[in-house]
């Protein structure tokens, strides 16, 4: 059997290998993924994000166990855009070296920033497709940070779960403001700590500003470590899925996601076509030096390079 | 006096107005900035980053006060890529509605994600230039998150200060791993808390892996709120500056920063030239739908769009 057939017949190692190939921009990997693409689209993709220390890994594990009890198969992609490691070295896997790792119905993969010429967002996107083709019911995409690239990653999921935690200090206000739009479901984890209910109320109040939307994101109090409230949280996530399905928004959302994905990919393609040219590299070094010496400015340089680029492509 | 002359004669409101113009991609704003560019290059730019709740704002304020006592003028740019607000509404300014805001030698600006067609990184870069031309000795660029876009912002500074804090939980390991390369100086803030020394030791241990570099990033224990250790921290930052100056790395670094900036700008320019075309927009919608229906795949679509794009530019 070749790797395609293996993946279609649910071979875990073959799926893992294809993810690595695509991560490393192996052209064969991309061709295989392209050929298999029509087999994707069946898995439900749940993004999990929130500030560091919110307990996202533990919560993901508990949700996974619950889904396993319901007979569903699950993949977990732990994404850390700030990590130079990849392929399972850091975080996710280490923390999860427990009962989940021996469960055949669970596929775990960590992704870091190393070797992703196309950005971690593109690599994660490919990994989602591969695990979807390999065949799991639910894919969790868990991110470590709360920056723009993490948001870019989870906002391309079917449902996005935002995990908050009480007592993270002042900055939390700003985080909340920024993530309001991307959270479909909210969890306040470590709800046995002081201030949990207040945090939940604050999130709820901020949601009041989002008038005119059909779906009101629920805010759930959970204690992941103690497995408290995880079942209700999973129900909230599934309600959001039901809402998307019954309102027709599911296809709309996936179409929007596909659109932003191809825009990202074409930007990346163009970037590579600029940078892969070694003459460009030298020219860039020269121009950068002139900018620092103030004999030119970055805006004129960009105008000039853009014109040159158009001319090259037209040849 | 026109806006250019006003900025050159140190008019705060004119500088603020130009930042807003550039934020809103007003072409006139970019032309003005281009004309004034040769007056830039004198301010020393210090990036401040670290996880939410690390106390970056307080620390920035204390460093600012110390510099003011030394007779230096300071600008603070508080960047929040996840905030939909801009121009001073959220965070930074609110927290700083204290003695600093009445000091004529301090310029404070908050930047959020709204209206930055070119990305917040490009807008921040422009704001740095404008404040440099306006004329301050030191510019602090403070970010709220720890994601990739925050790292992209601060890594373009002359010196990057990484603020850590004890007891942020598991995720901190991953954050540390990712930011090791960008921190020139480290601060462990809230050092009166348990575990501060251990956090400092851990950072120090991770720095041991970075062999073969001339500059060993110092790790400083501080309690910003109590103004403890802030003077030593400022000395560490200034030592890094001295190191850059005496080793010749200063020009090298600024040249590299200029290079990554023009690459970012040209990517952005090309992106706009793809998306500003309404026929493209419709076509994209169509193709996205076909992807979701699995009658095509994103990889073939990108191939096709890239060819079409080349053809258009060649016309």
Interface residues (C-beta under 8 A of the other chain):
Chain A: X30 X33 X34 X37 X38 X40 X41 X51 X52 X53 X54 X55 X56 X57 X80 X81 X82 X83 X84 X85 X90 X91 X95 X113 X120 X144 X145 X146 X147 X148 X149 X150 X151 X168 X169 X170 X171 X172 X173 X174 X175 X177 X178 X179 X181 X251 X254 X255 X256 X258 X259 X261 X262 X263 X265 X266 X267 X269 X270 X271 X274 X275 X284 X285 X287 X288 X289 X291 X292 X294 X297 X298 X299 X300 X301 X302 X305 X306 X309 X310 X313 X314 X315
Chain B: X30 X33 X34 X37 X38 X40 X41 X51 X52 X53 X54 X55 X56 X57 X80 X81 X82 X83 X84 X85 X90 X91 X95 X112 X113 X120 X144 X145 X146 X147 X148 X149 X150 X151 X168 X169 X170 X171 X172 X173 X174 X175 X177 X178 X179 X181 X251 X254 X255 X256 X258 X259 X261 X262 X263 X265 X266 X267 X269 X270 X271 X274 X275 X284 X285 X287 X288 X289 X291 X292 X294 X297 X298 X299 X300 X301 X302 X305 X306 X309 X310 X313 X314 X315
